Amino acid sequence: MSCPDCFQGSIMHDYKPLGTLTTIHGRQTYVARPPNGAQPKGIIIIIPDAFGLPFPNNKHLADVYAREGPFLVYLPDFMEGHEASPSIIEVMPRLMTTNTLWAWITKPYDILYVLSVFIPFLYYNGFAKSMPKVTAFFEAVRENEGKEMNLPIGDAGFCWGGQHTFALASGEYKTKSGQVLCDAHFTAHPSNVKVPGDAKKVRLPLSLAAATKDMVMTTQQAREVEAILREKADKEGLKHSEVVYYEGAGHGFGVRADPGNKEVQKHADESIKQAVRFWTKVFSEWKPS
């Protein structure tokens, strides 16, 4: 997550979440439920971008998934208070500006501020530290709510969370009884994914929303992932995996789209439909093991 785009975008300051904050398996979690008492078709766990649980945009996604699925949606605090501050989103555009004297005067201060946010985030939320937290939560959900409600589990990994989604899609992480932790894996503009290495490990259904102007996972890398998934479909019988391209979209579009930009917002809305369509398709064939 070294790209400036990881810390840019729009903040839904006025959004009023519809769900509730509670403790799930020892972790503070935002819970969004289907409206009007509808029965969920599955459980979706969001592995968010760098702004984590407090970010209103992530809660908005949870609410939309709950309504559109309908799904029971969990947004856990995997970062334990060490998420990036949304205030950095206000600073990044100024940091990237070079056309005024004032921009150059303030740039050293902006750089120091960005580093004060960026370095601690990386220190506390590196993959080696975060993945055990993620897998422990998924295993607890699988062994409890998943069994009690007899429901499949899907994930949604954005930016920082995308690396975790690819790892879960390998099928290497399992419960003590040998069941995979998650059945259907969706990710938008993932960060820190090694291509082709991580893609070659995928063994479970994976849906990737790829931005054509993403400098973190480039279009070339996304096409390489697509080719690997197709080969796996032909040779290994991997079903339902896909890569969908969003022309002109940049990194972060699935979470931090500017609602004032109709084209960007359209991409964000379409990626939500992609995720819901994908989970619904995979869940329709799910059988408890």
Secondary structure as the mmCIF struct_conf table of DSSP 4:
data_model
#
loop_
_struct_conf.conf_type_id
_struct_conf.id
_struct_conf.beg_label_comp_id
_struct_conf.beg_label_asym_id
_struct_conf.beg_label_seq_id
_struct_conf.end_label_comp_id
_struct_conf.end_label_asym_id
_struct_conf.end_label_seq_id
BEND BEND1 CYS A 3 CYS A 3
HELX_RH_3T_P HELX_RH_3T_P1 PRO A 4 PHE A 7
BEND BEND2 GLY A 9 GLY A 9
TURN_TY1_P TURN_TY1_P1 HIS A 13 ASP A 14
BEND BEND3 GLY A 19 GLY A 19
STRN STRN1 THR A 20 ILE A 24
TURN_TY1_P TURN_TY1_P2 HIS A 25 GLY A 26
STRN STRN2 ARG A 27 ALA A 32
HELX_RH_3T_P HELX_RH_3T_P2 PRO A 35 GLY A 37
HELX_LH_PP_P HELX_LH_PP_P1 ALA A 38 PRO A 40
BEND BEND4 LYS A 41 LYS A 41
STRN STRN3 ILE A 43 ILE A 47
TURN_TY1_P TURN_TY1_P3 ALA A 50 PRO A 54
HELX_RH_AL_P HELX_RH_AL_P1 PRO A 56 GLU A 68
TURN_TY1_P TURN_TY1_P4 GLY A 69 PRO A 70
STRN STRN4 LEU A 72 PRO A 76
BEND BEND5 PHE A 78 MET A 79
TURN_TY1_P TURN_TY1_P5 GLU A 80 GLY A 81
BEND BEND6 GLU A 83 GLU A 83
HELX_LH_PP_P HELX_LH_PP_P2 ALA A 84 SER A 85
TURN_TY1_P TURN_TY1_P6 PRO A 86 PRO A 86
HELX_RH_AL_P HELX_RH_AL_P2 SER A 87 LEU A 95
TURN_TY1_P TURN_TY1_P7 MET A 96 MET A 96
BEND BEND7 ASN A 99 THR A 100
HELX_RH_AL_P HELX_RH_AL_P3 LEU A 101 TYR A 124
BEND BEND8 ASN A 125 ASN A 125
HELX_RH_AL_P HELX_RH_AL_P4 PHE A 127 VAL A 141
HELX_RH_PI_P HELX_RH_PI_P1 ARG A 142 GLY A 146
HELX_RH_AL_P HELX_RH_AL_P5 LYS A 147 MET A 149
TURN_TY1_P TURN_TY1_P8 ASN A 150 ASN A 150
STRN STRN5 ILE A 153 PHE A 158
TURN_TY1_P TURN_TY1_P9 CYS A 159 CYS A 159
HELX_RH_AL_P HELX_RH_AL_P6 TRP A 160 LEU A 168
TURN_TY1_P TURN_TY1_P10 ALA A 169 GLY A 171
STRN STRN6 LYS A 174 LYS A 174
TURN_TY1_P TURN_TY1_P11 LYS A 176 SER A 177
BEND BEND9 GLY A 178 GLY A 178
STRN STRN7 VAL A 180 VAL A 180
BEND BEND10 LEU A 181 LEU A 181
BEND BEND11 ASP A 183 ASP A 183
STRN STRN8 ALA A 184 ALA A 188
BEND BEND12 HIS A 189 HIS A 189
BEND BEND13 SER A 191 ASN A 192
TURN_TY1_P TURN_TY1_P12 VAL A 195 PRO A 196
HELX_RH_AL_P HELX_RH_AL_P7 GLY A 197 LYS A 200
TURN_TY1_P TURN_TY1_P13 LYS A 201 LYS A 201
BEND BEND14 LEU A 204 LEU A 204
STRN STRN9 LEU A 206 LYS A 213
BEND BEND15 MET A 215 MET A 217
HELX_RH_AL_P HELX_RH_AL_P8 THR A 219 GLU A 236
BEND BEND16 HIS A 240 HIS A 240
STRN STRN10 GLU A 242 GLY A 250
TURN_TY1_P TURN_TY1_P14 HIS A 251 GLY A 252
HELX_RH_AL_P HELX_RH_AL_P9 PHE A 253 ARG A 256
TURN_TY1_P TURN_TY1_P15 PRO A 259 GLY A 260
HELX_RH_AL_P HELX_RH_AL_P10 LYS A 262 SER A 284
TURN_TY1_P TURN_TY1_P16 GLU A 285 GLU A 285
#
